[in-house]
Amino acid sequence: MDEFVLARVLHVVGVVLWIGGVAMVTAVLLPAVAQMKSAEERVEFFEHIERRFAAQARVTTLLVGLSGFYMVHLLNGWNRFAELHFWWMHAMVLVWVIFTMMLFVLEPWILHQWFQAKAKSAPEKTFVLIQRMHWFLLSISLITVAGAVAGSHGWVFPGK
């Protein structure tokens, strides 16, 4: 197996674990947690589960970032970032940057304390905000995955 194939395998496996985990949390876990009686219990339980998932997400986002960078390097594909029909590459970097900032900077240094304070004063609103944030992140992630798969197999905007 050559280096590029290995990098792509690691990249795809990382994306499956990372975005699949986001989908599981968003579409399965959060609706189940929403059925809990008290809003305080919802936020506490969600924080417990999210903390465990965050460890996996940190590892997989690092794997995805490193393997993606390496594939662009091997292909000498930096010029693709200057072309609109490779929009999905920009989207991959943007989604990766958003999640990396969330996982490594915002969540541990800012959001964790902010959400805890907000959950004490308005637990219901905090849980709704958590749900909306996850649906937004999952939506942009799935659009990016779809675009990346289509784009890497030759699909471009009409007229190109």
KAJO-V645326 format. One record per residue. N is the residue number from 0. RES is the residue in one small letter. PSI is psi in degrees with one decimal (999 if undefined). Layout:
BEGIN
n-><N & N>
res-><RES & RES>
psi-><PSI & PSI>
END
This chain:
BEGIN
n-><0 & 1 & 2 & 3 & 4 & 5 & 6 & 7 & 8 & 9 & 10 & 11 & 12 & 13 & 14 & 15 & 16 & 17 & 18 & 19 & 20 & 21 & 22 & 23 & 24 & 25 & 26 & 27 & 28 & 29 & 30 & 31 & 32 & 33 & 34 & 35 & 36 & 37 & 38 & 39 & 40 & 41 & 42 & 43 & 44 & 45 & 46 & 47 & 48 & 49 & 50 & 51 & 52 & 53 & 54 & 55 & 56 & 57 & 58 & 59 & 60 & 61 & 62 & 63 & 64 & 65 & 66 & 67 & 68 & 69 & 70 & 71 & 72 & 73 & 74 & 75 & 76 & 77 & 78 & 79 & 80 & 81 & 82 & 83 & 84 & 85 & 86 & 87 & 88 & 89 & 90 & 91 & 92 & 93 & 94 & 95 & 96 & 97 & 98 & 99 & 100 & 101 & 102 & 103 & 104 & 105 & 106 & 107 & 108 & 109 & 110 & 111 & 112 & 113 & 114 & 115 & 116 & 117 & 118 & 119 & 120 & 121 & 122 & 123 & 124 & 125 & 126 & 127 & 128 & 129 & 130 & 131 & 132 & 133 & 134 & 135 & 136 & 137 & 138 & 139 & 140 & 141 & 142 & 143 & 144 & 145 & 146 & 147 & 148 & 149 & 150 & 151 & 152 & 153 & 154 & 155 & 156 & 157 & 158 & 159>
res-><m & d & e & f & v & l & a & r & v & l & h & v & v & g & v & v & l & w & i & g & g & v & a & m & v & t & a & v & l & l & p & a & v & a & q & m & k & s & a & e & e & r & v & e & f & f & e & h & i & e & r & r & f & a & a & q & a & r & v & t & t & l & l & v & g & l & s & g & f & y & m & v & h & l & l & n & g & w & n & r & f & a & e & l & h & f & w & w & m & h & a & m & v & l & v & w & v & i & f & t & m & m & l & f & v & l & e & p & w & i & l & h & q & w & f & q & a & k & a & k & s & a & p & e & k & t & f & v & l & i & q & r & m & h & w & f & l & l & s & i & s & l & i & t & v & a & g & a & v & a & g & s & h & g & w & v & f & p & g & k>
psi-><126.4 & 171.7 & -41.3 & -43.8 & -44.5 & -44.4 & -41.9 & -41.1 & -49.1 & -38.5 & -49.8 & -43.2 & -42.4 & -44.3 & -42.4 & -46.9 & -41.8 & -60.4 & -32.2 & -38.8 & -41.0 & -41.3 & -42.6 & -47.6 & -45.8 & -47.9 & -19.5 & -55.8 & -50.6 & -44.6 & -35.1 & -42.8 & -33.9 & -20.0 & -9.8 & 149.7 & -50.2 & 142.9 & -36.3 & -42.8 & -40.0 & -51.5 & -43.7 & -47.4 & -44.0 & -45.0 & -40.1 & -48.7 & -44.6 & -37.5 & -41.1 & -41.3 & -34.1 & -36.0 & -45.8 & -43.1 & -37.1 & -45.5 & -46.5 & -34.8 & -35.9 & -45.1 & -45.7 & -43.9 & -47.5 & -44.3 & -36.6 & -47.1 & -43.4 & -40.4 & -42.2 & -40.5 & -48.4 & -37.6 & -8.7 & 48.6 & 21.7 & -31.3 & -20.6 & -27.0 & -9.7 & -0.8 & 129.3 & -35.4 & -4.1 & 34.2 & -33.0 & -25.6 & -40.8 & -42.1 & -41.4 & -44.6 & -43.4 & -47.9 & -42.6 & -44.1 & -43.6 & -49.7 & -39.1 & -43.8 & -42.7 & -48.2 & -37.1 & -20.1 & -64.2 & -50.2 & -52.9 & -29.4 & -24.9 & -58.0 & -37.4 & -51.6 & -39.3 & -45.7 & -38.8 & -44.3 & -43.2 & -37.6 & -31.1 & -38.2 & -34.3 & 73.0 & -38.6 & -48.3 & -36.6 & -43.4 & -39.6 & -41.4 & -42.1 & -45.1 & -46.8 & -42.7 & -43.8 & -40.3 & -38.7 & -49.0 & -41.4 & -41.7 & -49.1 & -31.1 & -45.2 & -37.3 & -42.0 & -44.5 & -46.3 & -44.6 & -39.5 & -41.3 & -48.5 & -46.3 & -40.2 & -11.3 & 18.8 & -3.2 & 132.0 & 169.1 & 147.2 & 142.7 & -3.8 & 999>
END
